Amino acid sequence: MAHRIVVVGVSGNGKTTLGRRLAEKLGVPFTELDALMHQPGWVQAKTEKFRRDVEAVMDRSEGWVLDGMYQGQLGDLVLGRADTLVWLDQPLPLVLRRLVKRTVKDIVTRRDLFNGNRQTWRYAFFMRDSLFSFAIRSHFKRRREWPAGIGAPPSLEVVRLRSPREVERWLECQAPD
């Protein structure tokens, strides 16, 4: 059976890291949906184009690992095709510590996040809807509303991982087809 896995969680949980490691272990493609959504200059892709791009990624291979699900723009497209949802729900202090470390490194090194977009002090820390305020609000909102409020189909396996140890144990148990 092919693996079709979506990894979700607030920024700093390790979605991209886990997604890449998992895809490599399973021998399937990995896609970070942020790279499809955020066009050069931080312009968001139009919903129709974004949807077509995500469908193309999922159609390209029998198995895949996606980082993110963009339910607001894509509805049930991703969850309807996935067989497993991995929800990284680790403690907020850990998430924020990781996010600060990654963000400062990204700003100092001017790392290209995707499509020429780079992190800025303003976007990360000082805007009303900054990366950090969004992460904190989303963390508590998701804990209140998920998994019941996610609208997952009954056939979808939902895996909630709450610590780095749980992430590593779960990853060890995953096997290629």
C-alpha positions in Angstrom: 0.0 0.0 0.0 1.3 3.5 -0.9 1.8 6.0 1.9 0.0 9.3 1.5 0.8 11.2 4.6 0.2 14.8 5.6 2.2 16.4 8.5 0.6 19.3 10.3 1.3 21.5 13.4 2.1 25.0 14.2 5.5 26.5 13.1 8.4 25.2 15.1 7.0 21.7 15.7 9.3 20.1 13.1 6.9 19.4 10.3 9.4 19.9 7.5 12.1 18.0 9.3 9.8 15.0 10.0 8.3 15.2 6.6 11.6 15.0 4.8 12.9 12.2 7.0 9.7 10.3 6.6 9.6 10.7 2.8 13.2 9.6 2.6 12.5 6.5 4.7 9.4 5.6 2.7 11.0 6.4 -0.7 8.2 8.8 -1.6 8.3 12.5 -2.7 8.1 15.3 -0.1 6.4 18.6 -0.7 6.3 21.7 1.5 3.0 23.3 0.7 4.3 26.7 1.8 6.5 26.7 -1.2 3.5 26.3 -3.5 1.4 28.9 -1.6 4.0 31.7 -1.1 5.1 33.1 -4.5 8.0 35.6 -4.9 7.5 38.7 -2.7 5.4 36.7 -0.3 2.4 36.9 -2.7 -0.1 34.2 -2.0 -0.9 32.0 -4.9 -4.5 32.3 -6.2 -6.6 29.5 -4.8 -7.3 27.9 -8.2 -3.6 27.8 -9.1 -2.6 26.6 -5.6 -5.2 23.8 -5.8 -4.0 22.7 -9.3 -0.4 22.7 -8.0 -1.3 20.6 -5.0 -3.3 18.2 -7.1 -0.4 17.8 -9.5 1.9 16.9 -6.6 -0.5 14.3 -5.3 -1.1 12.9 -8.8 2.6 12.7 -9.7 3.2 9.7 -7.4 1.2 6.9 -5.8 2.7 7.8 -2.4 3.8 11.2 -0.9 4.4 13.2 2.2 3.0 16.7 2.4 4.0 19.4 5.0 0.8 21.3 5.7 -2.8 21.0 4.5 -4.1 24.6 3.9 -7.6 23.5 4.7 -8.9 27.1 4.4 -7.8 27.3 0.7 -8.0 23.6 -0.2 -11.0 22.3 1.8 -10.8 18.5 2.1 -8.6 18.0 -1.0 -5.6 16.9 1.1 -7.4 15.0 3.8 -9.6 13.3 1.3 -6.6 11.8 -0.5 -4.3 11.1 2.6 -4.3 7.9 4.5 -2.5 9.3 7.5 -2.5 12.7 9.3 0.4 13.3 11.6 -0.4 16.1 14.0 2.7 17.4 15.7 1.4 18.8 19.0 4.4 19.3 21.1 4.7 21.6 24.2 4.6 25.3 23.4 7.9 26.2 25.2 9.7 23.6 23.0 8.0 24.9 19.9 8.8 28.5 20.7 12.4 27.7 21.5 12.9 26.0 18.2 11.0 28.7 16.3 13.2 31.5 17.8 16.4 29.5 17.0 15.3 28.8 13.4 14.0 32.3 12.8 17.1 34.1 14.0 19.3 31.8 12.0 17.1 32.4 8.9 17.3 36.2 9.3 21.0 36.3 10.0 21.9 33.9 7.1 19.2 35.4 4.8 18.2 31.9 3.9 15.9 31.6 1.0 12.8 30.0 2.5 11.1 29.4 -0.8 10.7 31.3 -4.1 13.2 34.0 -3.1 11.3 34.8 0.2 13.4 35.5 3.3 12.4 35.9 6.9 12.5 39.4 8.4 12.6 40.7 12.0 9.4 42.6 11.3 7.4 39.7 10.0 8.7 37.3 12.6 8.3 39.4 15.7 6.8 42.9 15.3 3.7 42.7 13.1 0.3 42.4 14.6 -0.1 38.9 13.0 3.6 38.0 13.3 4.9 34.5 12.9 5.2 34.1 16.7 1.7 35.5 17.6 0.2 33.3 14.9 2.0 30.2 16.2 0.9 30.8 19.8 -2.8 31.5 18.9 -2.8 28.5 16.5 -1.3 26.2 19.1 -4.2 26.8 21.6 -6.9 27.0 19.0 -5.9 23.6 17.5 -5.8 22.0 20.9 -9.3 23.2 21.5 -10.7 22.3 18.1 -8.8 19.3 16.8 -9.0 16.4 16.0 -12.8 16.5 16.0 -13.0 19.9 14.3 -10.7 19.0 11.5 -13.3 17.2 9.5 -11.2 14.1 8.8 -12.8 11.3 6.9 -13.4 8.2 9.0 -10.8 6.2 7.0 -8.0 8.7 7.9 -5.6 7.5 10.5 -4.9 10.4 12.9 -1.6 10.3 14.7 -1.0 12.9 17.4 2.6 13.2 18.5 3.2 15.3 21.7 7.0 15.0 22.3 10.2 14.6 20.4 10.4 11.1 21.9 7.0 10.2 20.5 8.0 11.5 17.1 11.2 9.4 17.0 9.3 6.3 18.2 6.6 6.7 15.6 9.2 7.4 12.8 11.1 4.2 13.7 8.0 2.1 13.2 7.3 3.4 9.7 8.4 1.0 7.0 8.5 1.4 3.2 5.9 -0.5 1.1 
